[in-house]
Amino acid sequence: MAIQAAADSMSAARPGLPGVIIAATIGNVLEWFDFLVYGFFAVTIAEVFFPADNPTASLLITFGAFGLAYVVRPLGAVIVGSYTDRAGRKAGLTLSIGLMMVGTLLMVITPGYATIGIAAPIIITIARVVQGFSVGGEFGSAVTFLVEHAGQRRGYVAGWQWASIGIVSVIVSLFGLTLTTLLSHEQLVDWGWRIPYIFGLLVGPVGLYIRSRMTETPEFLAAGKLPTVPIGALLRRHPVSFLLALGAAVISNSSYYLLLYIPTYGVKTLHLPAYTGFAATLVGGIILGTFSVVAGYWSDRTRPRARIMLITAWLFLLTAYPCFWLMDAYPSLTTAMFAVGFLNLIKAGYSGVLPSVLSEQFPVETRAVGVAFSFSIAVTIFGGFAPFVATWLIAGTGDPLSPSYYLMATALISVIALMAIERRSTHAERR
């Protein structure tokens, strides 16, 4: 029945690329907005919901809850991704944004630890799990929807997936700058940190409406009724594709979540004012939002397109340490903005191409679940716990540059995967 409903929707005029991009990215904006707010306001949320005598322990618990949301992302990728491959891209995207609104609502209405005790961190953790489940299926569904509507412009269109995350970073950074500047610490803890979540909750119904009105992709409709492919069968049929997609997604996720950690790093390690990290992230978000699309556009004119990612992965490997050294040796707003801006420029070149490369690793019948599952595994292992790992490394070693070692190690993993993807793509084009 879902296939028939999708086919009936073809009677409506097929949207142009701007409509496709808006329909896919509006939910992406909401879902990543909520995730970024949690990361950017981690120090405040730790004080409200996870109080402890040791501030480092409190922060570790907060980032542990942050990482727990990523443990369930592969489950969301499998369930929502499989549903998207079976019922349609539209159905999967509508489901994911509806679930995200539930998690956002819990973040808005849950009282702090001082009011309801242990129930507060439990409810917040449940909200994070629901959000993690939702986002697990969102990425693969949205990327699949974008590339299957894009035709020969899949690099440019899919690049908007990461561009929208850059735009979200700008919005959240503006919230952070405004709130930390205008409100006292007590006001921020009492109610100020909830304002961004209220904004996100208001955006949700708009995204839900837009997605309910979008049309199904031509490739999905042309494929007809597709059988459900269990995740085990996906791994048996496409083991190489899965491993290469996973490897390619590693540095994209580790770099992003370490950059998300910068506001906390600036406050706790470099002892800078809170606004410094938000200002640096604001600049980084503008760069990511702009140059992800440029990289995607460029990839449509580059063969194989994975070569752009390989170059930028090497840049991550070579420049991560100097960037963290600069922030540590000369802690200031200027150096933080430069380092974060530069790393986001590299990330834009990498991640702007990533969605189209991942989609090309899987056939249409397993594309949504294949992209979602490989990306979510990379997020869970290398991304979601990156702030936790960075905090632990600094606490354990006393070396403020230790987060850069993690970034370099994950860059090397992606370099190896991309070398294989590039060779595979070259061979495929020669046949």
Buried (B, 14 or more C-beta within 10 A) or exposed (E): EBBEEBBEBEEEEEBEBEBBBBBBBBBBBBBBBBBBBBBBBBBBBBBBBBBBEEEBBBBBBBBBBBBBBBBBBBBBBBBBBBBBBBBBBBBBBBBBBBBBBBBBBBBBEBEBBEEEEEEBBEBBBBBBBBBBBBBBBBBBBBBBBBBBBBEEBBBBBBBBBBBBBBBBBBBBBBBBBBBBEEBEEEEBBEEBBBBBBEBBBEBBEEBBEBBEEBBBBEBBBEBEEBEEBEBEEBBEBBEEBBBBBBBBBBBBBBBBBBBBBBBBBBBBBBEBEBBBBBBBBBBBBBBBBBBBBBBBBBBBEEEBBBBBBBEBBBBBBEBBBEBBBBBBEEBEBEBBBBBBBBBBBBBBBBBBBBBBBBBBBBEBBBBBBBBBBBBBBBBBBBBBBBBBBBBBBBBEEEEBBBBBBBBBBBBBBBBBBBBBBBEBBEEEEEE
